[in-house]
Amino acid sequence: MKRLWAPWRMEYIEDEKIGECIFCSALEKTPEEGLVLFCGNVSMVVLNKYPYNNGHLLVAPKRHVAELEDLTPEESIDLFRLLRHSTMVLKRAVEPDGFNIGLNLGETAGAGVPGHIHFHIVPRWQGDVNFMPVLADVKVMPEHLSNTFQRLKSYFEKIQ
């Protein structure tokens, strides 16, 4: 699906190296460059560069691991803690009417980064689906990605 006015996507596409893991490489960049809202001891929260909606977050372990059963107990607990915290942040910051929270395991299941397990948190609003995707195959994003990052960052600075 195309995005209307999404200049950050081109920069991401041009900078991306074949085979590079977006989560592992995000840890090597500044938080703003990697869109890392939170980086703890074992898990992180990243703003999705290809969002379905504004505020689309990705929650992943810091360790490069592909399978759910390969997560350590500490990683499993921390991922759920960050899922919980992230939904609370989005409720306060962007006031969605609901969420889609999901996990795609494996390329066949739709995982965009099949080698690094991650959860999606997509805020949803009543009526956020309109005619643009149906008629023009275009998704209108009302807020620039860098503005969304700045809006959410302070909520994640308070996590222990």
Phi and psi in radians as a Rosetta constraint file:
Dihedral C 1 N 2 CA 2 C 2 CIRCULARHARMONIC -1.407 0.35
Dihedral N 2 CA 2 C 2 N 3 CIRCULARHARMONIC 2.719 0.35
Dihedral C 2 N 3 CA 3 C 3 CIRCULARHARMONIC -2.007 0.35
Dihedral N 3 CA 3 C 3 N 4 CIRCULARHARMONIC 2.491 0.35
Dihedral C 3 N 4 CA 4 C 4 CIRCULARHARMONIC -1.575 0.35
Dihedral N 4 CA 4 C 4 N 5 CIRCULARHARMONIC 2.214 0.35
Dihedral C 4 N 5 CA 5 C 5 CIRCULARHARMONIC 0.856 0.35
Dihedral N 5 CA 5 C 5 N 6 CIRCULARHARMONIC 1.346 0.35
Dihedral C 5 N 6 CA 6 C 6 CIRCULARHARMONIC -2.329 0.35
Dihedral N 6 CA 6 C 6 N 7 CIRCULARHARMONIC 1.208 0.35
Dihedral C 6 N 7 CA 7 C 7 CIRCULARHARMONIC -1.120 0.35
Dihedral N 7 CA 7 C 7 N 8 CIRCULARHARMONIC -0.446 0.35
Dihedral C 7 N 8 CA 8 C 8 CIRCULARHARMONIC -1.167 0.35
Dihedral N 8 CA 8 C 8 N 9 CIRCULARHARMONIC -0.415 0.35
Dihedral C 8 N 9 CA 9 C 9 CIRCULARHARMONIC -1.158 0.35
Dihedral N 9 CA 9 C 9 N 10 CIRCULARHARMONIC -0.717 0.35
Dihedral C 9 N 10 CA 10 C 10 CIRCULARHARMONIC -1.134 0.35
Dihedral N 10 CA 10 C 10 N 11 CIRCULARHARMONIC -0.739 0.35
Dihedral C 10 N 11 CA 11 C 11 CIRCULARHARMONIC -1.041 0.35
Dihedral N 11 CA 11 C 11 N 12 CIRCULARHARMONIC -0.755 0.35
Dihedral C 11 N 12 CA 12 C 12 CIRCULARHARMONIC -1.110 0.35
Dihedral N 12 CA 12 C 12 N 13 CIRCULARHARMONIC -0.779 0.35
Dihedral C 12 N 13 CA 13 C 13 CIRCULARHARMONIC -1.095 0.35
Dihedral N 13 CA 13 C 13 N 14 CIRCULARHARMONIC -0.778 0.35
Dihedral C 13 N 14 CA 14 C 14 CIRCULARHARMONIC -1.194 0.35
Dihedral N 14 CA 14 C 14 N 15 CIRCULARHARMONIC -0.579 0.35
Dihedral C 14 N 15 CA 15 C 15 CIRCULARHARMONIC -1.446 0.35
Dihedral N 15 CA 15 C 15 N 16 CIRCULARHARMONIC -0.356 0.35
Dihedral C 15 N 16 CA 16 C 16 CIRCULARHARMONIC -1.171 0.35
Dihedral N 16 CA 16 C 16 N 17 CIRCULARHARMONIC 2.355 0.35
Dihedral C 16 N 17 CA 17 C 17 CIRCULARHARMONIC -1.763 0.35
Dihedral N 17 CA 17 C 17 N 18 CIRCULARHARMONIC 2.460 0.35
Dihedral C 17 N 18 CA 18 C 18 CIRCULARHARMONIC -1.034 0.35
Dihedral N 18 CA 18 C 18 N 19 CIRCULARHARMONIC 2.271 0.35
Dihedral C 18 N 19 CA 19 C 19 CIRCULARHARMONIC 1.476 0.35
Dihedral N 19 CA 19 C 19 N 20 CIRCULARHARMONIC -0.115 0.35
Dihedral C 19 N 20 CA 20 C 20 CIRCULARHARMONIC -1.297 0.35
Dihedral N 20 CA 20 C 20 N 21 CIRCULARHARMONIC 2.357 0.35
Dihedral C 20 N 21 CA 21 C 21 CIRCULARHARMONIC -1.459 0.35
Dihedral N 21 CA 21 C 21 N 22 CIRCULARHARMONIC 2.167 0.35
Dihedral C 21 N 22 CA 22 C 22 CIRCULARHARMONIC -1.123 0.35
Dihedral N 22 CA 22 C 22 N 23 CIRCULARHARMONIC -0.517 0.35
Dihedral C 22 N 23 CA 23 C 23 CIRCULARHARMONIC -1.339 0.35
Dihedral N 23 CA 23 C 23 N 24 CIRCULARHARMONIC -0.799 0.35
Dihedral C 23 N 24 CA 24 C 24 CIRCULARHARMONIC -1.124 0.35
Dihedral N 24 CA 24 C 24 N 25 CIRCULARHARMONIC -0.712 0.35
Dihedral C 24 N 25 CA 25 C 25 CIRCULARHARMONIC -1.248 0.35
Dihedral N 25 CA 25 C 25 N 26 CIRCULARHARMONIC -0.509 0.35
Dihedral C 25 N 26 CA 26 C 26 CIRCULARHARMONIC -1.095 0.35
Dihedral N 26 CA 26 C 26 N 27 CIRCULARHARMONIC -0.561 0.35
Dihedral C 26 N 27 CA 27 C 27 CIRCULARHARMONIC -1.218 0.35
Dihedral N 27 CA 27 C 27 N 28 CIRCULARHARMONIC -0.346 0.35
Dihedral C 27 N 28 CA 28 C 28 CIRCULARHARMONIC -1.595 0.35
Dihedral N 28 CA 28 C 28 N 29 CIRCULARHARMONIC -0.078 0.35
Dihedral C 28 N 29 CA 29 C 29 CIRCULARHARMONIC -1.861 0.35
Dihedral N 29 CA 29 C 29 N 30 CIRCULARHARMONIC 3.014 0.35
Dihedral C 29 N 30 CA 30 C 30 CIRCULARHARMONIC -1.171 0.35
Dihedral N 30 CA 30 C 30 N 31 CIRCULARHARMONIC 2.732 0.35
Dihedral C 30 N 31 CA 31 C 31 CIRCULARHARMONIC -0.939 0.35
Dihedral N 31 CA 31 C 31 N 32 CIRCULARHARMONIC -0.708 0.35
Dihedral C 31 N 32 CA 32 C 32 CIRCULARHARMONIC -1.156 0.35
Dihedral N 32 CA 32 C 32 N 33 CIRCULARHARMONIC -0.744 0.35
Dihedral C 32 N 33 CA 33 C 33 CIRCULARHARMONIC -1.172 0.35
Dihedral N 33 CA 33 C 33 N 34 CIRCULARHARMONIC -0.709 0.35
Dihedral C 33 N 34 CA 34 C 34 CIRCULARHARMONIC -1.539 0.35
Dihedral N 34 CA 34 C 34 N 35 CIRCULARHARMONIC -0.064 0.35
Dihedral C 34 N 35 CA 35 C 35 CIRCULARHARMONIC 0.996 0.35
Dihedral N 35 CA 35 C 35 N 36 CIRCULARHARMONIC 0.593 0.35
Dihedral C 35 N 36 CA 36 C 36 CIRCULARHARMONIC -1.511 0.35
Dihedral N 36 CA 36 C 36 N 37 CIRCULARHARMONIC 1.941 0.35
Dihedral C 36 N 37 CA 37 C 37 CIRCULARHARMONIC -1.426 0.35
Dihedral N 37 CA 37 C 37 N 38 CIRCULARHARMONIC -0.543 0.35
Dihedral C 37 N 38 CA 38 C 38 CIRCULARHARMONIC -2.639 0.35
Dihedral N 38 CA 38 C 38 N 39 CIRCULARHARMONIC 2.412 0.35
Dihedral C 38 N 39 CA 39 C 39 CIRCULARHARMONIC -2.383 0.35
Dihedral N 39 CA 39 C 39 N 40 CIRCULARHARMONIC 1.865 0.35
Dihedral C 39 N 40 CA 40 C 40 CIRCULARHARMONIC -1.697 0.35
Dihedral N 40 CA 40 C 40 N 41 CIRCULARHARMONIC -2.800 0.35
Dihedral C 40 N 41 CA 41 C 41 CIRCULARHARMONIC -1.184 0.35
Dihedral N 41 CA 41 C 41 N 42 CIRCULARHARMONIC -0.673 0.35
Dihedral C 41 N 42 CA 42 C 42 CIRCULARHARMONIC -2.219 0.35
Dihedral N 42 CA 42 C 42 N 43 CIRCULARHARMONIC -0.255 0.35
Dihedral C 42 N 43 CA 43 C 43 CIRCULARHARMONIC -2.385 0.35
Dihedral N 43 CA 43 C 43 N 44 CIRCULARHARMONIC 2.877 0.35
Dihedral C 43 N 44 CA 44 C 44 CIRCULARHARMONIC -2.541 0.35
Dihedral N 44 CA 44 C 44 N 45 CIRCULARHARMONIC 2.811 0.35
Dihedral C 44 N 45 CA 45 C 45 CIRCULARHARMONIC -2.155 0.35
Dihedral N 45 CA 45 C 45 N 46 CIRCULARHARMONIC 2.216 0.35
Dihedral C 45 N 46 CA 46 C 46 CIRCULARHARMONIC -2.208 0.35
Dihedral N 46 CA 46 C 46 N 47 CIRCULARHARMONIC 2.425 0.35
Dihedral C 46 N 47 CA 47 C 47 CIRCULARHARMONIC -1.327 0.35
Dihedral N 47 CA 47 C 47 N 48 CIRCULARHARMONIC 2.261 0.35
Dihedral C 47 N 48 CA 48 C 48 CIRCULARHARMONIC -1.211 0.35
Dihedral N 48 CA 48 C 48 N 49 CIRCULARHARMONIC 2.222 0.35
Dihedral C 48 N 49 CA 49 C 49 CIRCULARHARMONIC -1.309 0.35
Dihedral N 49 CA 49 C 49 N 50 CIRCULARHARMONIC -0.282 0.35
Dihedral C 49 N 50 CA 50 C 50 CIRCULARHARMONIC -2.106 0.35
Dihedral N 50 CA 50 C 50 N 51 CIRCULARHARMONIC 1.125 0.35
Dihedral C 50 N 51 CA 51 C 51 CIRCULARHARMONIC -1.261 0.35
Dihedral N 51 CA 51 C 51 N 52 CIRCULARHARMONIC 2.559 0.35
Dihedral C 51 N 52 CA 52 C 52 CIRCULARHARMONIC -1.392 0.35
Dihedral N 52 CA 52 C 52 N 53 CIRCULARHARMONIC -0.583 0.35
Dihedral C 52 N 53 CA 53 C 53 CIRCULARHARMONIC -2.544 0.35
Dihedral N 53 CA 53 C 53 N 54 CIRCULARHARMONIC 2.815 0.35
Dihedral C 53 N 54 CA 54 C 54 CIRCULARHARMONIC -1.037 0.35
Dihedral N 54 CA 54 C 54 N 55 CIRCULARHARMONIC 2.408 0.35
Dihedral C 54 N 55 CA 55 C 55 CIRCULARHARMONIC 1.514 0.35
Dihedral N 55 CA 55 C 55 N 56 CIRCULARHARMONIC 0.166 0.35
Dihedral C 55 N 56 CA 56 C 56 CIRCULARHARMONIC -1.170 0.35
Dihedral N 56 CA 56 C 56 N 57 CIRCULARHARMONIC 1.988 0.35
Dihedral C 56 N 57 CA 57 C 57 CIRCULARHARMONIC -1.885 0.35
Dihedral N 57 CA 57 C 57 N 58 CIRCULARHARMONIC 2.702 0.35
Dihedral C 57 N 58 CA 58 C 58 CIRCULARHARMONIC -2.132 0.35
Dihedral N 58 CA 58 C 58 N 59 CIRCULARHARMONIC 2.263 0.35
Dihedral C 58 N 59 CA 59 C 59 CIRCULARHARMONIC -2.027 0.35
Dihedral N 59 CA 59 C 59 N 60 CIRCULARHARMONIC 2.152 0.35
Dihedral C 59 N 60 CA 60 C 60 CIRCULARHARMONIC -2.508 0.35
Dihedral N 60 CA 60 C 60 N 61 CIRCULARHARMONIC 2.712 0.35
Dihedral C 60 N 61 CA 61 C 61 CIRCULARHARMONIC -1.232 0.35
Dihedral N 61 CA 61 C 61 N 62 CIRCULARHARMONIC 2.663 0.35
Dihedral C 61 N 62 CA 62 C 62 CIRCULARHARMONIC -1.211 0.35
Dihedral N 62 CA 62 C 62 N 63 CIRCULARHARMONIC -0.592 0.35
Dihedral C 62 N 63 CA 63 C 63 CIRCULARHARMONIC -1.262 0.35
Dihedral N 63 CA 63 C 63 N 64 CIRCULARHARMONIC 2.405 0.35
Dihedral C 63 N 64 CA 64 C 64 CIRCULARHARMONIC -1.326 0.35
Dihedral N 64 CA 64 C 64 N 65 CIRCULARHARMONIC 1.755 0.35
Dihedral C 64 N 65 CA 65 C 65 CIRCULARHARMONIC -2.462 0.35
Dihedral N 65 CA 65 C 65 N 66 CIRCULARHARMONIC 2.428 0.35
Dihedral C 65 N 66 CA 66 C 66 CIRCULARHARMONIC -1.748 0.35
Dihedral N 66 CA 66 C 66 N 67 CIRCULARHARMONIC -0.502 0.35
Dihedral C 66 N 67 CA 67 C 67 CIRCULARHARMONIC -1.903 0.35
Dihedral N 67 CA 67 C 67 N 68 CIRCULARHARMONIC 2.483 0.35
Dihedral C 67 N 68 CA 68 C 68 CIRCULARHARMONIC -1.008 0.35
Dihedral N 68 CA 68 C 68 N 69 CIRCULARHARMONIC -0.732 0.35
Dihedral C 68 N 69 CA 69 C 69 CIRCULARHARMONIC -1.243 0.35
Dihedral N 69 CA 69 C 69 N 70 CIRCULARHARMONIC -0.215 0.35
Dihedral C 69 N 70 CA 70 C 70 CIRCULARHARMONIC -1.598 0.35
Dihedral N 70 CA 70 C 70 N 71 CIRCULARHARMONIC -0.068 0.35
Dihedral C 70 N 71 CA 71 C 71 CIRCULARHARMONIC -1.216 0.35
Dihedral N 71 CA 71 C 71 N 72 CIRCULARHARMONIC 2.489 0.35
Dihedral C 71 N 72 CA 72 C 72 CIRCULARHARMONIC -1.323 0.35
Dihedral N 72 CA 72 C 72 N 73 CIRCULARHARMONIC 2.810 0.35
Dihedral C 72 N 73 CA 73 C 73 CIRCULARHARMONIC -0.988 0.35
Dihedral N 73 CA 73 C 73 N 74 CIRCULARHARMONIC -0.687 0.35
Dihedral C 73 N 74 CA 74 C 74 CIRCULARHARMONIC -1.088 0.35
Dihedral N 74 CA 74 C 74 N 75 CIRCULARHARMONIC -0.764 0.35
Dihedral C 74 N 75 CA 75 C 75 CIRCULARHARMONIC -1.109 0.35
Dihedral N 75 CA 75 C 75 N 76 CIRCULARHARMONIC -0.753 0.35
Dihedral C 75 N 76 CA 76 C 76 CIRCULARHARMONIC -1.039 0.35
Dihedral N 76 CA 76 C 76 N 77 CIRCULARHARMONIC -0.821 0.35
Dihedral C 76 N 77 CA 77 C 77 CIRCULARHARMONIC -1.136 0.35
Dihedral N 77 CA 77 C 77 N 78 CIRCULARHARMONIC -0.770 0.35
Dihedral C 77 N 78 CA 78 C 78 CIRCULARHARMONIC -1.184 0.35
Dihedral N 78 CA 78 C 78 N 79 CIRCULARHARMONIC -0.641 0.35
Dihedral C 78 N 79 CA 79 C 79 CIRCULARHARMONIC -1.081 0.35
Dihedral N 79 CA 79 C 79 N 80 CIRCULARHARMONIC -0.766 0.35
Dihedral C 79 N 80 CA 80 C 80 CIRCULARHARMONIC -1.167 0.35
Dihedral N 80 CA 80 C 80 N 81 CIRCULARHARMONIC -0.651 0.35
Dihedral C 80 N 81 CA 81 C 81 CIRCULARHARMONIC -1.049 0.35
Dihedral N 81 CA 81 C 81 N 82 CIRCULARHARMONIC -0.756 0.35
Dihedral C 81 N 82 CA 82 C 82 CIRCULARHARMONIC -1.260 0.35
Dihedral N 82 CA 82 C 82 N 83 CIRCULARHARMONIC -0.565 0.35
Dihedral C 82 N 83 CA 83 C 83 CIRCULARHARMONIC -1.060 0.35
Dihedral N 83 CA 83 C 83 N 84 CIRCULARHARMONIC -0.802 0.35
Dihedral C 83 N 84 CA 84 C 84 CIRCULARHARMONIC -1.099 0.35
Dihedral N 84 CA 84 C 84 N 85 CIRCULARHARMONIC -0.846 0.35
Dihedral C 84 N 85 CA 85 C 85 CIRCULARHARMONIC -1.099 0.35
Dihedral N 85 CA 85 C 85 N 86 CIRCULARHARMONIC -0.736 0.35
Dihedral C 85 N 86 CA 86 C 86 CIRCULARHARMONIC -1.106 0.35
Dihedral N 86 CA 86 C 86 N 87 CIRCULARHARMONIC -0.700 0.35
Dihedral C 86 N 87 CA 87 C 87 CIRCULARHARMONIC -1.172 0.35
Dihedral N 87 CA 87 C 87 N 88 CIRCULARHARMONIC -0.633 0.35
Dihedral C 87 N 88 CA 88 C 88 CIRCULARHARMONIC -1.123 0.35
Dihedral N 88 CA 88 C 88 N 89 CIRCULARHARMONIC -0.736 0.35
Dihedral C 88 N 89 CA 89 C 89 CIRCULARHARMONIC -1.054 0.35
Dihedral N 89 CA 89 C 89 N 90 CIRCULARHARMONIC -0.862 0.35
Dihedral C 89 N 90 CA 90 C 90 CIRCULARHARMONIC -1.109 0.35
Dihedral N 90 CA 90 C 90 N 91 CIRCULARHARMONIC -0.629 0.35
Dihedral C 90 N 91 CA 91 C 91 CIRCULARHARMONIC -1.048 0.35
Dihedral N 91 CA 91 C 91 N 92 CIRCULARHARMONIC -0.727 0.35
Dihedral C 91 N 92 CA 92 C 92 CIRCULARHARMONIC -1.317 0.35
Dihedral N 92 CA 92 C 92 N 93 CIRCULARHARMONIC -0.744 0.35
Dihedral C 92 N 93 CA 93 C 93 CIRCULARHARMONIC -1.443 0.35
Dihedral N 93 CA 93 C 93 N 94 CIRCULARHARMONIC -0.667 0.35
Dihedral C 93 N 94 CA 94 C 94 CIRCULARHARMONIC -2.160 0.35
Dihedral N 94 CA 94 C 94 N 95 CIRCULARHARMONIC -0.069 0.35
Dihedral C 94 N 95 CA 95 C 95 CIRCULARHARMONIC 0.872 0.35
Dihedral N 95 CA 95 C 95 N 96 CIRCULARHARMONIC 1.006 0.35
Dihedral C 95 N 96 CA 96 C 96 CIRCULARHARMONIC -1.294 0.35
Dihedral N 96 CA 96 C 96 N 97 CIRCULARHARMONIC 2.857 0.35
Dihedral C 96 N 97 CA 97 C 97 CIRCULARHARMONIC -1.524 0.35
Dihedral N 97 CA 97 C 97 N 98 CIRCULARHARMONIC -0.258 0.35
Dihedral C 97 N 98 CA 98 C 98 CIRCULARHARMONIC -3.079 0.35
Dihedral N 98 CA 98 C 98 N 99 CIRCULARHARMONIC -3.043 0.35
Dihedral C 98 N 99 CA 99 C 99 CIRCULARHARMONIC -2.467 0.35
Dihedral N 99 CA 99 C 99 N 100 CIRCULARHARMONIC 2.617 0.35
Dihedral C 99 N 100 CA 100 C 100 CIRCULARHARMONIC -1.879 0.35
Dihedral N 100 CA 100 C 100 N 101 CIRCULARHARMONIC 2.154 0.35
Dihedral C 100 N 101 CA 101 C 101 CIRCULARHARMONIC -2.151 0.35
Dihedral N 101 CA 101 C 101 N 102 CIRCULARHARMONIC 2.198 0.35
Dihedral C 101 N 102 CA 102 C 102 CIRCULARHARMONIC -2.670 0.35
Dihedral N 102 CA 102 C 102 N 103 CIRCULARHARMONIC 2.966 0.35
Dihedral C 102 N 103 CA 103 C 103 CIRCULARHARMONIC -2.478 0.35
Dihedral N 103 CA 103 C 103 N 104 CIRCULARHARMONIC 2.125 0.35
Dihedral C 103 N 104 CA 104 C 104 CIRCULARHARMONIC -1.830 0.35
Dihedral N 104 CA 104 C 104 N 105 CIRCULARHARMONIC 2.008 0.35
Dihedral C 104 N 105 CA 105 C 105 CIRCULARHARMONIC -1.752 0.35
Dihedral N 105 CA 105 C 105 N 106 CIRCULARHARMONIC 1.936 0.35
Dihedral C 105 N 106 CA 106 C 106 CIRCULARHARMONIC 1.620 0.35
Dihedral N 106 CA 106 C 106 N 107 CIRCULARHARMONIC 2.653 0.35
Dihedral C 106 N 107 CA 107 C 107 CIRCULARHARMONIC -1.059 0.35
Dihedral N 107 CA 107 C 107 N 108 CIRCULARHARMONIC -0.702 0.35
Dihedral C 107 N 108 CA 108 C 108 CIRCULARHARMONIC -1.096 0.35
Dihedral N 108 CA 108 C 108 N 109 CIRCULARHARMONIC -0.529 0.35
Dihedral C 108 N 109 CA 109 C 109 CIRCULARHARMONIC -1.452 0.35
Dihedral N 109 CA 109 C 109 N 110 CIRCULARHARMONIC -0.021 0.35
Dihedral C 109 N 110 CA 110 C 110 CIRCULARHARMONIC 1.813 0.35
Dihedral N 110 CA 110 C 110 N 111 CIRCULARHARMONIC 0.131 0.35
Dihedral C 110 N 111 CA 111 C 111 CIRCULARHARMONIC -1.156 0.35
Dihedral N 111 CA 111 C 111 N 112 CIRCULARHARMONIC 2.089 0.35
Dihedral C 111 N 112 CA 112 C 112 CIRCULARHARMONIC -1.287 0.35
Dihedral N 112 CA 112 C 112 N 113 CIRCULARHARMONIC -0.466 0.35
Dihedral C 112 N 113 CA 113 C 113 CIRCULARHARMONIC -2.225 0.35
Dihedral N 113 CA 113 C 113 N 114 CIRCULARHARMONIC 1.376 0.35
Dihedral C 113 N 114 CA 114 C 114 CIRCULARHARMONIC -1.140 0.35
Dihedral N 114 CA 114 C 114 N 115 CIRCULARHARMONIC -0.361 0.35
Dihedral C 114 N 115 CA 115 C 115 CIRCULARHARMONIC -1.482 0.35
Dihedral N 115 CA 115 C 115 N 116 CIRCULARHARMONIC -0.167 0.35
Dihedral C 115 N 116 CA 116 C 116 CIRCULARHARMONIC -2.344 0.35
Dihedral N 116 CA 116 C 116 N 117 CIRCULARHARMONIC 1.841 0.35
Dihedral C 116 N 117 CA 117 C 117 CIRCULARHARMONIC -1.024 0.35
Dihedral N 117 CA 117 C 117 N 118 CIRCULARHARMONIC 2.459 0.35
Dihedral C 117 N 118 CA 118 C 118 CIRCULARHARMONIC -2.806 0.35
Dihedral N 118 CA 118 C 118 N 119 CIRCULARHARMONIC 2.613 0.35
Dihedral C 118 N 119 CA 119 C 119 CIRCULARHARMONIC -1.767 0.35
Dihedral N 119 CA 119 C 119 N 120 CIRCULARHARMONIC 2.540 0.35
Dihedral C 119 N 120 CA 120 C 120 CIRCULARHARMONIC -1.801 0.35
Dihedral N 120 CA 120 C 120 N 121 CIRCULARHARMONIC 2.394 0.35
Dihedral C 120 N 121 CA 121 C 121 CIRCULARHARMONIC -2.153 0.35
Dihedral N 121 CA 121 C 121 N 122 CIRCULARHARMONIC 1.972 0.35
Dihedral C 121 N 122 CA 122 C 122 CIRCULARHARMONIC -2.008 0.35
Dihedral N 122 CA 122 C 122 N 123 CIRCULARHARMONIC 1.965 0.35
Dihedral C 122 N 123 CA 123 C 123 CIRCULARHARMONIC -1.174 0.35
Dihedral N 123 CA 123 C 123 N 124 CIRCULARHARMONIC 2.504 0.35
Dihedral C 123 N 124 CA 124 C 124 CIRCULARHARMONIC -2.267 0.35
Dihedral N 124 CA 124 C 124 N 125 CIRCULARHARMONIC 2.527 0.35
Dihedral C 124 N 125 CA 125 C 125 CIRCULARHARMONIC -2.156 0.35
Dihedral N 125 CA 125 C 125 N 126 CIRCULARHARMONIC 2.542 0.35
Dihedral C 125 N 126 CA 126 C 126 CIRCULARHARMONIC -0.967 0.35
Dihedral N 126 CA 126 C 126 N 127 CIRCULARHARMONIC 2.180 0.35
Dihedral C 126 N 127 CA 127 C 127 CIRCULARHARMONIC 1.403 0.35
Dihedral N 127 CA 127 C 127 N 128 CIRCULARHARMONIC 0.273 0.35
Dihedral C 127 N 128 CA 128 C 128 CIRCULARHARMONIC -1.331 0.35
Dihedral N 128 CA 128 C 128 N 129 CIRCULARHARMONIC -0.046 0.35
Dihedral C 128 N 129 CA 129 C 129 CIRCULARHARMONIC -1.759 0.35
Dihedral N 129 CA 129 C 129 N 130 CIRCULARHARMONIC 2.247 0.35
Dihedral C 129 N 130 CA 130 C 130 CIRCULARHARMONIC -2.353 0.35
Dihedral N 130 CA 130 C 130 N 131 CIRCULARHARMONIC -2.939 0.35
Dihedral C 130 N 131 CA 131 C 131 CIRCULARHARMONIC -1.292 0.35
Dihedral N 131 CA 131 C 131 N 132 CIRCULARHARMONIC -0.347 0.35
Dihedral C 131 N 132 CA 132 C 132 CIRCULARHARMONIC -1.023 0.35
Dihedral N 132 CA 132 C 132 N 133 CIRCULARHARMONIC -0.871 0.35
Dihedral C 132 N 133 CA 133 C 133 CIRCULARHARMONIC -1.115 0.35
Dihedral N 133 CA 133 C 133 N 134 CIRCULARHARMONIC -0.585 0.35
Dihedral C 133 N 134 CA 134 C 134 CIRCULARHARMONIC -1.267 0.35
Dihedral N 134 CA 134 C 134 N 135 CIRCULARHARMONIC -0.837 0.35
Dihedral C 134 N 135 CA 135 C 135 CIRCULARHARMONIC -1.521 0.35
Dihedral N 135 CA 135 C 135 N 136 CIRCULARHARMONIC -0.628 0.35
Dihedral C 135 N 136 CA 136 C 136 CIRCULARHARMONIC -2.034 0.35
Dihedral N 136 CA 136 C 136 N 137 CIRCULARHARMONIC -0.025 0.35
Dihedral C 136 N 137 CA 137 C 137 CIRCULARHARMONIC 0.942 0.35
Dihedral N 137 CA 137 C 137 N 138 CIRCULARHARMONIC 0.737 0.35
Dihedral C 137 N 138 CA 138 C 138 CIRCULARHARMONIC -2.285 0.35
Dihedral N 138 CA 138 C 138 N 139 CIRCULARHARMONIC 2.381 0.35
Dihedral C 138 N 139 CA 139 C 139 CIRCULARHARMONIC -1.910 0.35
Dihedral N 139 CA 139 C 139 N 140 CIRCULARHARMONIC 2.160 0.35
Dihedral C 139 N 140 CA 140 C 140 CIRCULARHARMONIC -1.539 0.35
Dihedral N 140 CA 140 C 140 N 141 CIRCULARHARMONIC 2.165 0.35
Dihedral C 140 N 141 CA 141 C 141 CIRCULARHARMONIC -1.858 0.35
Dihedral N 141 CA 141 C 141 N 142 CIRCULARHARMONIC 2.001 0.35
Dihedral C 141 N 142 CA 142 C 142 CIRCULARHARMONIC -1.306 0.35
Dihedral N 142 CA 142 C 142 N 143 CIRCULARHARMONIC -0.291 0.35
Dihedral C 142 N 143 CA 143 C 143 CIRCULARHARMONIC -2.264 0.35
Dihedral N 143 CA 143 C 143 N 144 CIRCULARHARMONIC 2.387 0.35
Dihedral C 143 N 144 CA 144 C 144 CIRCULARHARMONIC -1.136 0.35
Dihedral N 144 CA 144 C 144 N 145 CIRCULARHARMONIC 2.547 0.35
Dihedral C 144 N 145 CA 145 C 145 CIRCULARHARMONIC -0.974 0.35
Dihedral N 145 CA 145 C 145 N 146 CIRCULARHARMONIC -0.732 0.35
Dihedral C 145 N 146 CA 146 C 146 CIRCULARHARMONIC -1.162 0.35
Dihedral N 146 CA 146 C 146 N 147 CIRCULARHARMONIC -0.571 0.35
Dihedral C 146 N 147 CA 147 C 147 CIRCULARHARMONIC -1.198 0.35
Dihedral N 147 CA 147 C 147 N 148 CIRCULARHARMONIC -0.703 0.35
Dihedral C 147 N 148 CA 148 C 148 CIRCULARHARMONIC -1.094 0.35
Dihedral N 148 CA 148 C 148 N 149 CIRCULARHARMONIC -0.748 0.35
Dihedral C 148 N 149 CA 149 C 149 CIRCULARHARMONIC -1.004 0.35
Dihedral N 149 CA 149 C 149 N 150 CIRCULARHARMONIC -0.873 0.35
Dihedral C 149 N 150 CA 150 C 150 CIRCULARHARMONIC -1.100 0.35
Dihedral N 150 CA 150 C 150 N 151 CIRCULARHARMONIC -0.648 0.35
Dihedral C 150 N 151 CA 151 C 151 CIRCULARHARMONIC -1.114 0.35
Dihedral N 151 CA 151 C 151 N 152 CIRCULARHARMONIC -0.669 0.35
Dihedral C 151 N 152 CA 152 C 152 CIRCULARHARMONIC -1.603 0.35
Dihedral N 152 CA 152 C 152 N 153 CIRCULARHARMONIC -0.442 0.35
Dihedral C 152 N 153 CA 153 C 153 CIRCULARHARMONIC -0.938 0.35
Dihedral N 153 CA 153 C 153 N 154 CIRCULARHARMONIC -0.793 0.35
Dihedral C 153 N 154 CA 154 C 154 CIRCULARHARMONIC -1.105 0.35
Dihedral N 154 CA 154 C 154 N 155 CIRCULARHARMONIC -0.514 0.35
Dihedral C 154 N 155 CA 155 C 155 CIRCULARHARMONIC -1.195 0.35
Dihedral N 155 CA 155 C 155 N 156 CIRCULARHARMONIC -0.480 0.35
Dihedral C 155 N 156 CA 156 C 156 CIRCULARHARMONIC -1.582 0.35
Dihedral N 156 CA 156 C 156 N 157 CIRCULARHARMONIC -0.252 0.35
Dihedral C 156 N 157 CA 157 C 157 CIRCULARHARMONIC -1.240 0.35
Dihedral N 157 CA 157 C 157 N 158 CIRCULARHARMONIC -0.298 0.35
Dihedral C 157 N 158 CA 158 C 158 CIRCULARHARMONIC -1.556 0.35
Dihedral N 158 CA 158 C 158 N 159 CIRCULARHARMONIC -0.108 0.35
Dihedral C 158 N 159 CA 159 C 159 CIRCULARHARMONIC -1.280 0.35
Dihedral N 159 CA 159 C 159 N 160 CIRCULARHARMONIC 2.442 0.35
